[in-house]
Amino acid sequence: MTVLRSALDAGSSDYRRNREATLAQLAEVETEHAKAVAGGGARYRDRHRARGKLLPRERIELLVDQDSAFLELSTLAGWGSDFPVGAGLVTGIGVVEGVECLITANDPTQRGGASNPWTLQKAFRAAEIAAENRLPTVNLVESAGADLPTQRRSSFPAAGCSATSPGPRPPECPPSRWSSATPRPEGRTSRGCPTTW
């Protein structure tokens, strides 16, 4: 058997400096992970429980087979953005009735579970994983719907085509949804997109 030898000097100043920097970064990741798991905070968790409702991770725990693991995915989605860490959505893989499934659950303690741009990206990535691995999907939805202030910007690109504002076609409005056809009497084209922005 080949023996691997290390030239690492655990007593060197470079090693200690790198170790301290790495531990600081890990602590930051753990802090952000705790924020994601905490959801909208104690106030909103308590209010949700007072209504007799379960939190998303509690619902998932009851859904998956007893003593089986749940592999949570994209826990830190939205970190560094204006949106909550975790994107208000719990996604992961768990076993339900002996079958591995992709499971998603909205977190109503974060902005009522409303979908923001990060929520949508996280959900799309989860759907890709399910499709690539041929996993059935279970969605536990308790959501306020779309986060309206960000809906037009990027959460729902097709919805951006239904708003009227002056100027050229917004970049998030796909060309396939944009039409310069003759406007109908109500000011919309045959595809429903406005003729002016």
Protein Blocks (a to p, Z undefined) as FASTA:
>chain_A
ZZdddfbdfkbmklmmmmmmmmmmmmmmmmmmmmmmnonojklmmmmmmnopacfklmmm
mmpcghiacddehklgoihiabdehklpacddddeehiacddddddfkggnlpacfklmm
mmmmmmmmmmmnopacddddddebjafklmmmmmmmmlmmmpcceddddfklcfklpccb
dcdfkopafkopafbZZ
